[in-house]
Amino acid sequence: MQKIKIPLLAIFIIMALFGFQSYIIVILAQKNEVSNATFGIMKFESTITKAFEASQTMPTSLIYRYAILSEDNSILFSNLKEIPPELKDSKLIKNGRLYYKNFFFKNNKPYYIIISQELNDKRNIFLSVLMFSFMLIVVIVTLYLSYYASIKPYKQAQKYLNDFFNDAMHELKTPLGVAKINLEMLGLENKYTKRINNALKQMQIAYDDVEYFIKRGYIKFPKERVELSEFIRERVRFIASIADIKSMKIVLNLNCEFFIEISKISLQRLIDNNLTNAIKYSHKDSEIIVSLEPLGDGVVFSVQDFGVGIRDVKQVFKRYEREDSVQGGFGIGLSIVREICVQNNILYRVKTKLGEGSTFFYEFKSHQAKVDDALTKSPIC
């Protein structure tokens, strides 16, 4: 907050200084214009008085308008549109015009002369606009520099964090792959190797989540034609052994074939996160029901568990939010799912009841399928 207050205070000070300076410049420019106009009026005054004293035809001008008044202020000659009653001194500025008043004598009798000239405000307007534009540019540049200076440490920290995760992911990928390959080469199948295999799968899922989270900002994952029910079966086969640890059963209720255009990496993250969350927050010896049901011209994919339920549905899709910190995890899984849904126009919702479980629904529409393939336009049930 302190870092923000200082630049804002500096901006206000700069604006005040430039505003005051602009005001002074405009006032000085106006005074200069009035002085120049007065000098021109005085020259024209001598022409008028000479003509009046000689009883000649009164001169005309495209620039000046004037009037001659007697000693008792009776109008003897005037082409002025108005004679301001408040004109007491020698000069008056009113409605953009300069009024000049003086007196002269003819045959020892005093007369008053009033000459008016329209002031040219274009220069003042130009100066005002110029100074305002300059001040605006200075403020924008100051704001940008202040903003850049304030976010630079955060950008640098984000860069260091991304670099750390990239390096960490790279360092983890090799030993993870080596462990999986060597476990397969052993050819042993007992409760210990199953535990190792399930632990490696959980590490793989966590690794894939973090890698997707890092790369999603600068890598565009290509979309492919995917048959949804078969892809769900593949992911269930991969994750089923993790459910076996808690003696849980995954029940498949896949009643439709439905082809969509989506990145397989994104779809895998969506399915894996829902399945692993269902396993994580469910009770032992319970079931997880995975369904794919027709809905209009699309389908609904749902994952239902009979676990603890969700206290705050509004928070569950937010980043770094976890219902139970004891369970561990980064808290980015469902935030990734939400981003995938938003990017692919997948409607998502949650139905939950504390102590009884939750169901996550994901609605895929026909417009997410290939239009040129009849099989993709509607589910085959």
N, C-alpha and C positions, 0 to 999 in steps of 0.2 A: 504493500500500500504506500509506503514511504517513497518507493522508487517511482510510483505513478504520480504522486502529489507534486514532487519537485518539477518534472517536465511540464505539468499543467500550470503550475504557478509561473514558470518561465514563459509559457505561451501567453498567459494573461498579461504579464508585464510587457512583453514584446508588442502585443496588440494595443495596449494602452499607449505605449511610446509612439508607435507608428500612427495610431489614431490621432493623438495630439499633434504630431508633426504634420500629418495631412491637413488637419484643421488650420494650423498656422500657415501652411503653404497656400491653402485656398483663400484665407483672409488676406494675406499679403498680395496674392494675385488680384483679388477683387479691389483692393486699395490702389494698386498700380493701374488697373483699368479705369477706375474712377478719376484718378489724377490725369491720365491721358485724355479721357473724355472731357474733363473740365478745361484742359488746355485748348482743345478743339472748340468747345463752346465759347470760350472767351474770344477766340479769333473770329468766330461767326458773330459774336455780340457786337464787335466794332463795325462790322458790315451793316448790321441792323440799325444801330444808333446813327451812323452816318446817313443812311437812307432816310431815316425818320426826321433827322434834323434838317435835311435838305428837302423835305417834303416830296421825296421821290417814291417810286413804286417799291413796295416792300419786297425784299428778296425771298425767294422760295428755296427749299432744300429737301432732298430725299432723306437726309439724316436727321435734321433738326426740326422741331416744332417750337413755336414761341408765341408769346403774348406780350403786349405793351399795355400797361395800366397807368391811369392818372394818379395824382396824389391821393385821391380818396378811394383808390382801388377800383375805379370804374374801368371796364375793358374798352380800350380804344382799338385794339386789333388783336386777333387771336386765331390761330389754327390748331390750338391744343384741344384734345378731346376732353380734358379736365384740368382744372387748376386746383391742386390739393389745398384744402383750407389749412392744413397743418404746416404749410410751407412758411415758416417764420424766419429761419436762418437762410444762409446763402445756398445751402445744398440740402437735398432730400432724395432718398432712394425709395421709390414706391412702385410696386407691381412690375419690377424689372426695368424701370426707367429712372434716369438721373434728372432731377429738376434743379436748375440753377437760377438763383434770383439775385438781381443787382439793381442799381438805380443810376440814372444819368439826368443831365439838365438840358433843357431846350428853352431858350429865351428866359433863362433864370427860373424856370419852373421845373420842379422835380417830376420824374416819371420812373415807373418800375418796369423792368424787363424780366421775363421768365422764359427760360429756354430749356427744352427737354430733349433728351436723347435716349434711345433704347440701348440698354447695356447688353453686351454680348456675353451670355452666360455659357456659351459652348466651351470656351476655354476653361472656365471653372469646373464645368461638368466633366470635361476631358481630364483635367488634373485630378478631380475627385475619383473618377473611375480608375485612372492610372494608379493612384496611390492605394486605392482599395484593392485593386488587382495585385499589386506588388505585396501589400500586406497579407492578402489571402495566400499568395504563393509562399511567403515566408512562414506563415502559420502551418500550411500543409507540409512544407519541407521539415519544419520543426517537429510536427506531429509524427511524420514518417520516421525521422531520426530517433525520436523518443521511443516510438513503438519498436523500431528495429533494435535499439539499445536494450529495451526491456525484455524482448522475447529472445534475444540472441543467447543468453545463458540457458534458457529452456530448450532452444533448438539444439544447442551444443550438448546439453545433457541428454536430450532425446537421441541425438546421433551416437553418443557414447553408449547409451543403453541398447540401441539397435545393433551397433557394432559388437557389443558384448554378447547379445543374444545370438547374432549370426555366428560368431566364433564358438560360442557354447554349443549351438546346434550342430555345427560342423564337427566339433570334438566329440559330441555324443553319438552322432550318426554312425561313425565307423565302429566303435566298440559295441553298439547296439546290434548292428548287422552281423558282426563277428560272433556275438553271443548266440544269436538266432541260428546262424548257419552251423555252428559247432554243436548246438543242442540237437538240431535235426540229424547231424552226422553221427551222434551217439547212438541213435536208434533205440533209446530206452524210453519206456513209458511206465511211469509209476507216479505216485502222488507228489514226489519231490520234483520230478521233471515237469509235471503239470503246473505246479506252483511257479517254477522258474519261467515256464512258457507264458503263463498268465501275467506274471509280473512284467515280462518283456512286452507283451501286448499292451498293457496299461501304459508302460513307458512310451511305446510307439504312438499310442493315441495322444498322450500328453505332448510328445514331440511334434506330432502333426498339427496339433492345435496351435502351439507356439509358432511353428514355422509358417502356418497360414496367417496367423495374426500379424507377423512381421512383414510378410511378402505381399499381403493384400493391398497395401497402399501404392505399390509401384509395379506390380505384376498383374497383367490381365489373364486370368485363367480361361483357356479356350473352352467354348461350349461344344458339347457332343450330343448325339442322339442316344438317349438312354431309355431302356425299358425299366420302369420304376419298380415293379414287383420283383423282378429278377435281381436288380441291384440291392434291394432291401434284403432279400434272401442271402446274398453274398455277405453283406455286412453282419447279419445275424449269425451266420456260420462262423465268422471270424471272432465275434464277441461272445458267443454262447459259452465258451469255456470259462470266461470271467464270471459269468452268472453261476456256473457250477460250484465256484468257491463258496457261495452262500446258499448252495442247494436250491437255487432258483430255476424256474422253468420259463423259457420264452415261448409263448404260444403265437403262432402265425395265423393271421386271418386275412390273407391276401386274395381277394376275390376278383381282382381286375388286372388286366394288362393295360398299361398306359405309357405311351412314349412321349418324352419331353426333350427339349433342348436345354441343357444345363451343363455346367462344368462338373465333371465327375469328382474333382477334388472338393468343390463346394458341397455337392450332394453328400459326399462321404462325411464331411464335417457335420452336416446337419443330422444325418442318421446316427453317426457314432456318438455324438454328444447327447442325443436324446436317450440312446440305449444305455450308455455308461452312467448317466444321471439316474435313470430308472433303477439300475442295479445298485448304485451307491446309496440311494435314499429309500430303498425298499427293505422290508424285513426278510429274515432268512426263511427259506421254505415257501416263499410266496411266488406269485406268477407276474410275468410282464406280458401284456397283450399288445402285439404289433399288428395293426390293421391297415388295409387299403380298400376303401369303400368308394363306390361311385357317388357323385354328387352333381346333378345337372349334366353339363357337358365336360365336367372335370372329375377329379378324385380327391379324397381326403386321406392323408396319411396320418395315423395317430399312434401314439405310444402311451399305454396306460399301465401305471404301477399301483400297488396296494401298500404304499409305504407311509411315510410320516405326513405327507401333504405339504403345502406351501403357505407360510404365514402372510407374505406380502407379494401378491402376484405382480404388482406394478414394478417392483424392484428386481424381479427374478431375471429379466433380460438385460439388466444394466451391467456394465463392465465392472469386474472385480467384486461383484455381489455374490455371496454364498449364503445359502440357508443355514448351513451347519459348518462352522469353521473347523470342527473336529475331523470332518471327513477329508480335509485337505483340498488341494487343487488351486488353480490360479484364479478362478472366478471369471474366466474369459470365454468359457464354452458357449453359454447361451447368448452372450453378446455377439459372438461370431455367428451363431444361428440367426439372430435377429438381422444382422447385416446382410446375410445371404438371402433371407426372405425379402428384405427391402429391395435388394439389387435385382431379384428375379421375380418380383411381383407375386410372391407367395403369401397368402393370408395366413396368419398364425394367431392362435389363442390358447388359453389354458383353462381347464376346469379342475378345481381342486377342493378337497375337504380335509381339514386337519385330522390326522389320525386314521384316515381311510385311503388316502392316496391322491394321485394327480393324473390327468390326461392332457397331453400336448397334441394339438391338432394343427395340421399344415395342409392348406387347400391349394391344389395345383389346378389351374384353369387350362382350357383347351388352347388359348392363344400362346401358351408356353410350349406348345408342340409344333412340329413342322407342318406348315400349312399345305405343302405339296404332297403329303402322304395321308391317305384316307384313314390309315390305322391310328394316326396321331390325333385326329379330330375329336374322337370320343373314346371313352374307356371300353375295353372288350371284357365283358363279364360273363 
